[in-house]
Amino acid sequence: VQPVEAGGGLVQAGGSLRVSCRVSGIITSEFNSRTMAWHRQAPGKQRELVATITRLGSTNYADSVKGRFTIFRDNANKKIHLQMNNLKPEDTAVYYCNTDTRELTWGQGTQVTVSS
């Protein structure tokens, strides 16, 4: 089971980006049953949980991104997305998708860089 992330890039502070992830090697019903999540790792820091979404669509966010980021899922296509608005330089990191408990093999991630 392999997540494949995409959509990162370079953006100025205050801008927006959407990152997406497709999980391959998993049947749809198994994907649909999982609480999925976005994690991120900034240079020199530990990987942290950013946002989660349950199979029923309930969401939860780290305090640092609450009100700015929105996670949503496309169960039919085994994808999750993270809409990031009002980006800040401290959001600069590699963004990864996984379950909330990190059950899957980590993908390559997608780099998000926010310039001040």
N, C-alpha and C positions, 0 to 999 in steps of 0.2 A: 504494500500500500504506500503510495508515494504522492505527497502533495506537490503541486507545481504552482509557484507563485509568480505573479506578473503585475506590471502596472506602476512600478516605482519610478522615480526620476528626481530631477532637481527642480525645486520650486522656491519662490521667495516667501518670506514670512508673511502670513496672512492669506496665502494661496490655498488651493485645494488639490487633492489627488485622490484617486480611487485605486486601491490595490485589490487584486482578485486571486482566487486560488481554486484550482480544480483538483480533486482527489481521485486518482486513478487506482485501479486494482482492488476496488471495493464495490460490492453490489449496492444498488440504490437503497434498499431497505436497511442495510447496515449503516450506511452513511446517515440516513434519515433518523436513525435512533440515537446518534451521537450528539452530545453537546460539543459544538465546534468553537474554535477560538482563534484569535490573532494574538501572536506573541511578538515581541521585538527585542533586539539586542543592540545597544549602542556601544561604540568603541570603549573598551576598558570596563564595561559593566556586565552584570549578569543578565541573562535573558529574563524578560518579565512579561507577565500576562497583561494584555491591553484590553481585550473585549471578549465576551463569550455570548453564544446564542444557543439556546436549547432546541430540542427537536420541535417544540411547539412555538418557537419564535420569541421566547422571553430573553431579554438581553441584560447584560451587566457590563460595567465599564470601570477601568481604573480611574481613580479620582483625577489623575493628571489629564485625562482625555475626555472626561464627562462633559457633555454639551457641545463637543466639537466633532467627535467621531461617531459614526453609525455603522454597526455591523448588520448584515443581512445575508440570507442564504437562499439558494436556488436548488431545492432538493432534487428536482427532476434531472438537473445536469451535474449534480454533485459538486456544487460550487459554493464558496462563500466570498463575500466582498467586504471591504472596509472603506467607507467614504470618510475622508479626512478633510475637514474644513478648518479655516483659521489656524493653519499650521504654524508651529513655533520652531525655532532652531533646536530646542531640546527634544523635538520629535524625530530628529535625525537618527536613523537606525536601520538595521536590516529587519524587515518584517517577514514573519513566518506564520503559516497556518498549521494547525494541529488540533487535536481534541483538547479539552480543558485540562485533562490529566496527562497530556503529552504521550499518548499511546502509539502514535504513528512514527514512522521513520521521518526524521526532519528532511525537508526539501532544501533547495538552494537559497530560498528566501529572495526577497526583492528589496533593493536599496532605495531608501527614501532620504533625500538630503534637502534640508530647509536652510536657505541662506538668510542671513539677517540684513 
